Amino acid sequence: MRHLMGVLGVLAAGVLLAVSAAMNWRFGYQLGKTELDGLIYGSASAAADCLKALVPFFFFAAIRNKMWSQAAAAAVVGIVMTAYSLTSALGHAALNRLDTTGQRAAEAQTYKDVRADLARAQEQLGWVPQHRPASVVQSDLDNARNQRPWAWTKGCTDVTGKQGRDFCQSYHGLTAELAAGREAEKLSVRISELSGKLSSASGSAVMAEADPQAAVLAKLSGFSIDTIQIAMTVFIALLLEVGSCFGMYVAFSQWRMYDDMAPAAPVMAAIATPVITAAAAVAAPVRETVPAQITAKPRSGANDNKTAPATQRIVPMAPETDVERFYKESVQTQDGSSMTATELYEEYCAWCEEKEKEPLALPTFGREFGDLGVQKAKLGGRVRYIGIALKGARDLEEDKKLTAFKDKAA
């Protein structure tokens, strides 16, 4: 699982790094006066972005090795590279956001204009009087022109008599009805065209706001839309820069957490040899002989000046760690035996719970237990400690009695 998480982290960090490098490339390419200059600036910008991702490795490695001058140089390089990459990311993000919002604003305004034209056309169509279809009215007009009153009145230009007036009045009514029908047809065609434009409009054009995200955040925060847009542009740039700068370092730390548990050398079979541990070596106090100081006594004779006999003193030892105590109380050397690192750590956690102590993390425990001199090997894909076994209940009881006896003797 940890390998899968590490691979996914590296892939995600690689995508962020590729996006940031592409933005730097475009920014640097636009600075060139000629094609060659653009390629030079673009390549330098992309290389600077890649170097930015390696700076954390160099910086923390220099600090770990106490190489302060190299750490300072790495910090300066990282600051300069990050600042340059941040400016290019800000420019690219701002340009894209302004282009997108501007296009949305234009589409939204066009959509509003079309809707206004449609409403106006529908309103004008409502003003048109009741009428028959224009083709029917045109047919009636053609019939009227074939009648005798049309000739008497000279096309309704010389009206005399009641019959002529009635005929011309009817003729002009048909003419008005025909005009209304034709106007209605024009408005209907116009309404159909506008309706088609509205139906083909995209979703972004229908939105009331050119930047809905900024509009919502502005309403929630109380800031203006321009302030929110600037903040979002900066946030996107920081997302890319922080992710591309520290993403690889964080992803590779997934494997570095388990470096302490890696075997020192592969062993194909268990070695049946006794293991001398550092804990056993320090189990007993170390004594050293120190010559006593010479004390002067009142002289009563020629040979009365004698030195005091040599005495011994116990050299104070460093306090035992919890790992050393666990080893002495719960683990014994046994030829041909071995324990996995997981089993040993679980026993250590149980021992800490019994002693009401806070257990160490697995990597720290593995490092301190390895310092005791126990041989460690990787067998069957699992880390094992060779030549040790847990003490049985009888051994633990004897150790407790021995400890109690020593306490009484003291």
C-alpha positions in Angstrom: 0.0 0.0 0.0 2.8 2.4 0.9 4.4 1.8 -2.6 1.0 2.6 -4.3 0.6 5.8 -2.3 4.2 6.8 -3.1 3.7 6.2 -6.8 0.4 8.1 -6.9 2.1 11.0 -5.0 4.9 11.1 -7.5 2.5 11.0 -10.4 0.4 13.9 -9.0 3.5 15.9 -8.2 4.8 15.2 -11.7 1.6 16.5 -13.3 1.8 19.7 -11.3 5.5 20.1 -12.2 4.7 19.5 -15.9 1.9 22.1 -15.8 4.1 24.7 -14.1 7.0 24.0 -16.5 4.6 24.5 -19.5 3.4 27.8 -18.1 7.0 28.9 -17.6 7.8 27.8 -21.2 4.9 29.9 -22.6 5.8 32.9 -20.5 9.5 32.7 -21.5 8.7 32.0 -25.1 6.7 35.2 -25.3 9.7 37.3 -24.1 11.7 36.4 -27.2 12.0 38.9 -30.0 12.7 36.2 -32.6 11.8 32.5 -32.8 15.3 31.5 -31.6 15.1 34.0 -28.7 11.7 32.6 -27.7 13.1 29.0 -27.7 16.1 30.1 -25.5 13.9 32.0 -23.0 11.3 29.2 -22.9 13.9 26.5 -22.3 15.6 28.5 -19.6 12.2 29.0 -17.9 11.3 25.3 -18.0 14.7 24.3 -16.7 14.4 26.8 -13.9 11.1 25.3 -12.9 12.5 21.8 -12.9 15.4 22.9 -10.8 13.0 24.5 -8.4 11.5 21.0 -7.7 15.0 19.7 -6.8 16.0 22.5 -4.5 14.2 21.0 -1.4 16.3 17.8 -1.7 19.5 19.8 -1.9 18.5 22.2 0.9 17.5 19.7 3.5 20.4 17.4 2.6 22.8 20.2 3.2 21.2 21.0 6.5 21.3 17.4 7.6 25.0 17.2 6.7 25.6 20.7 8.4 26.9 22.2 5.1 25.6 25.6 5.8 27.0 27.4 2.8 25.4 24.9 0.4 22.1 25.2 2.3 22.2 29.0 2.0 23.0 28.7 -1.8 20.2 26.3 -2.2 17.8 28.6 -0.4 18.8 31.6 -2.6 18.4 29.5 -5.8 15.0 28.2 -4.6 13.7 31.7 -3.7 14.8 33.2 -7.1 13.4 30.2 -9.1 10.1 30.2 -7.1 9.7 34.0 -7.5 10.2 33.8 -11.3 7.9 30.8 -11.7 5.3 32.5 -9.5 5.2 35.6 -11.7 4.8 33.5 -14.9 2.0 31.5 -13.2 0.3 34.7 -12.1 0.5 36.1 -15.6 -0.8 33.0 -17.3 -3.6 32.4 -14.8 -4.7 36.1 -15.0 -4.7 36.1 -18.8 -6.7 32.9 -19.0 -9.2 34.1 -16.4 -9.7 37.5 -18.0 -10.1 35.9 -21.5 -12.6 33.4 -20.2 -14.6 36.0 -18.2 -14.5 38.5 -21.1 -15.8 35.9 -23.5 -18.5 34.9 -21.1 -19.5 38.5 -20.6 -19.8 39.1 -24.4 -21.9 35.9 -24.8 -24.1 36.9 -21.9 -24.6 40.4 -23.3 -25.5 39.0 -26.7 -27.9 36.6 -25.1 -29.6 39.4 -23.3 -29.8 41.5 -26.5 -31.4 38.6 -28.4 -33.9 38.1 -25.6 -34.8 41.8 -25.6 -35.3 41.7 -29.4 -37.5 38.6 -29.1 -39.6 40.3 -26.5 -39.9 43.4 -28.6 -40.9 41.4 -31.7 -43.5 39.5 -29.7 -44.9 42.8 -28.4 -45.1 44.3 -31.9 -46.9 41.1 -33.1 -49.5 41.7 -30.4 -50.2 45.1 -31.7 -51.1 43.8 -35.2 -54.9 43.9 -35.7 -56.9 40.7 -36.4 -56.4 39.6 -40.0 -56.7 36.7 -42.3 -53.8 35.1 -44.0 -52.1 37.5 -46.5 -52.7 35.1 -49.4 -56.4 35.1 -48.8 -56.6 38.9 -48.5 -54.5 39.2 -51.7 -57.0 37.0 -53.5 -59.9 39.2 -52.4 -58.0 42.3 -53.6 -57.5 40.7 -57.0 -61.2 40.0 -57.3 -62.1 43.5 -56.3 -59.9 44.9 -59.1 -61.8 42.9 -61.6 -65.2 44.4 -60.6 -66.9 47.2 -62.4 -66.6 49.8 -59.5 -62.9 49.5 -59.8 -63.1 50.8 -63.3 -65.7 53.4 -62.5 -63.7 54.9 -59.7 -60.4 54.6 -61.7 -58.8 52.5 -59.1 -60.5 54.3 -56.2 -59.0 57.6 -57.3 -62.2 59.2 -58.5 -65.0 58.2 -56.2 -68.5 59.3 -57.0 -71.8 57.9 -55.7 -72.6 55.7 -52.8 -71.8 52.5 -54.6 -68.3 53.8 -55.5 -67.7 54.9 -51.9 -68.7 51.6 -50.4 -66.5 49.7 -52.9 -63.4 51.8 -52.2 -64.0 51.6 -48.5 -64.1 47.9 -48.7 -61.0 47.9 -51.0 -59.0 50.0 -48.6 -60.0 47.7 -45.7 -58.6 44.8 -47.6 -55.5 46.7 -48.3 -55.0 47.4 -44.6 -55.7 43.8 -43.7 -53.1 42.7 -46.3 -50.5 45.1 -44.8 -51.3 43.7 -41.3 -50.9 40.2 -42.6 -47.6 40.9 -44.2 -46.3 42.6 -41.1 -47.3 39.7 -39.0 -45.5 37.4 -41.3 -42.3 39.4 -41.0 -42.6 39.5 -37.2 -43.2 35.8 -37.2 -40.1 35.1 -39.2 -38.1 37.5 -36.9 -39.4 35.7 -33.8 -38.5 32.3 -35.3 -34.9 33.5 -36.0 -34.5 35.0 -32.5 -35.9 31.8 -30.9 -33.4 29.7 -32.9 -30.5 31.9 -31.7 -31.6 31.5 -28.1 -32.0 27.7 -28.4 -28.5 27.4 -29.8 -26.9 29.6 -27.1 -24.4 27.8 -24.9 -24.8 27.4 -21.1 -22.2 30.0 -20.4 -24.2 32.6 -22.4 -27.3 31.8 -20.4 -25.6 32.6 -17.1 -26.4 35.9 -15.6 -22.8 36.4 -14.4 -19.6 36.3 -16.5 -17.7 34.7 -13.5 -20.2 32.7 -11.4 -17.5 31.5 -9.0 -16.3 35.0 -8.2 -19.9 36.2 -7.9 -20.8 33.5 -5.3 -17.6 34.1 -3.3 -18.2 37.8 -3.4 -21.7 37.4 -2.0 -20.5 35.1 0.8 -17.4 37.1 1.8 -18.7 40.6 1.2 -15.7 41.6 -1.0 -16.0 42.9 -4.5 -15.9 40.6 -7.6 -12.6 42.2 -8.7 -11.0 41.4 -5.3 -12.2 37.8 -5.4 -10.9 37.4 -9.0 -7.5 38.6 -8.0 -7.5 36.3 -4.9 -8.5 33.3 -7.0 -5.7 34.0 -9.5 -3.1 34.2 -6.8 -4.5 31.0 -5.2 -4.2 29.1 -8.5 -0.6 30.3 -9.0 0.3 29.3 -5.4 -1.3 25.9 -5.9 0.9 25.2 -8.9 4.1 26.6 -7.4 3.8 24.9 -4.0 2.7 21.6 -5.5 5.5 21.6 -8.1 8.1 22.8 -5.6 7.5 20.5 -2.7 5.3 17.7 -4.3 8.2 15.5 -5.2 10.0 15.9 -1.9 6.8 15.0 0.0 6.0 12.1 -2.3 9.5 10.5 -1.9 9.3 10.9 1.9 6.8 8.0 1.7 9.8 5.7 1.1 12.2 7.4 3.3 10.0 6.7 6.4 10.9 3.0 6.1 14.6 3.4 5.4 15.5 2.6 9.0 13.8 -0.8 8.7 15.7 -1.9 5.6 18.1 -4.9 6.0 21.8 -4.3 6.3 22.6 -7.2 4.0 20.5 -10.0 2.4 20.9 -13.3 4.2 19.5 -16.5 2.6 19.3 -18.6 5.7 19.3 -18.2 9.4 22.8 -18.3 11.0 22.9 -20.5 14.0 25.6 -18.6 15.9 25.2 -16.9 19.3 24.7 -13.2 19.1 26.4 -10.9 21.6 24.3 -7.9 22.1 25.2 -4.5 23.4 22.5 -4.8 26.0 24.2 -7.9 27.4 27.6 -6.2 27.4 26.2 -3.3 29.5 24.1 -5.5 31.8 26.7 -5.5 34.6 28.2 -2.3 36.0 31.8 -1.6 34.9 34.3 -1.4 37.7 37.7 0.1 37.5 40.5 0.2 39.9 41.5 3.6 41.1 44.5 4.2 43.3 43.5 5.7 46.6 44.8 9.0 47.6 47.8 9.0 50.0 46.9 10.3 53.4 49.5 11.6 55.8 49.5 10.3 59.4 51.5 11.6 62.3 54.9 10.0 62.2 55.7 7.8 65.2 58.5 5.9 63.5 60.7 5.5 60.5 58.3 3.3 58.7 55.1 4.8 59.8 54.4 6.6 56.5 52.2 4.1 54.7 49.8 4.4 51.8 46.1 3.4 52.0 45.2 0.2 50.2 43.8 0.4 46.7 40.0 0.8 46.6 37.4 0.4 43.8 34.7 2.7 42.8 31.7 2.2 40.4 31.7 4.3 37.3 28.2 5.8 36.8 26.4 4.5 33.7 24.0 6.2 31.4 20.3 5.5 32.2 18.8 2.6 30.3 16.4 3.3 27.5 13.0 1.7 27.3 14.2 -0.4 24.4 17.1 -1.7 26.4 14.8 -2.6 29.3 12.4 -4.3 27.0 15.3 -6.3 25.6 16.6 -7.4 29.0 13.1 -8.2 30.4 11.4 -9.8 27.4 13.9 -11.0 24.9 16.5 -13.8 25.1 19.2 -15.1 22.7 18.3 -18.5 21.2 20.2 -20.2 18.4 18.2 -20.9 15.3 15.3 -18.6 16.3 14.2 -15.4 14.6 11.4 -12.9 14.9 9.8 -10.6 12.4 10.1 -6.8 13.0 6.3 -6.6 13.2 6.0 -9.3 15.9 8.8 -7.7 17.9 7.2 -4.3 17.7 3.8 -5.6 18.8 5.5 -7.2 21.8 7.2 -4.0 22.6 3.9 -2.0 22.4 2.3 -4.6 24.8 5.3 -4.2 27.2 5.0 -0.4 27.1 1.3 -0.7 27.8 2.0 -2.9 30.8 4.7 -0.5 32.1 2.5 2.5 31.3 5.0 4.0 28.9 4.6 5.7 25.6 5.9 3.4 22.8 8.2 4.7 20.2 7.3 4.9 16.5 8.2 1.8 14.5 11.2 3.3 12.6 12.6 4.8 15.8 12.2 1.5 17.6 13.8 -0.4 14.8 16.8 1.9 14.8 17.4 1.7 18.6 16.8 -2.0 18.7 19.3 -2.5 15.9 21.9 -0.5 17.9 21.8 -3.3 20.5 23.8 -5.5 18.0 21.0 -7.9 17.1 21.5 -9.3 13.6 18.8 -8.2 11.1 18.1 -9.8 7.7 15.3 -9.8 5.1 13.9 -13.3 4.6 10.9 -14.0 2.4 10.3 -10.3 1.8 10.0 -9.6 5.6 12.6 -8.1 8.0 13.6 -10.6 10.7 15.9 -10.4 13.7 18.1 -13.5 13.9 19.1 -15.4 17.0 16.5 -14.0 19.5 13.2 -15.2 20.9 10.7 -14.0 23.5 11.1 -15.2 27.0 8.5 -17.6 28.2 6.3 -17.2 31.3 8.7 -19.2 33.5 11.7 -17.1 32.4 9.8 -13.9 33.1 8.8 -15.1 36.6 12.4 -16.0 37.4 13.5 -12.5 36.2 11.0 -10.9 38.4 12.1 -12.9 41.5 15.8 -12.1 40.7 14.9 -8.4 40.4 13.0 -8.5 43.7 15.9 -10.3 45.4 18.4 -7.7 44.2 16.1 -4.9 45.5 16.0 -6.5 48.9 19.8 -7.0 49.0 20.3 -3.4 48.1 
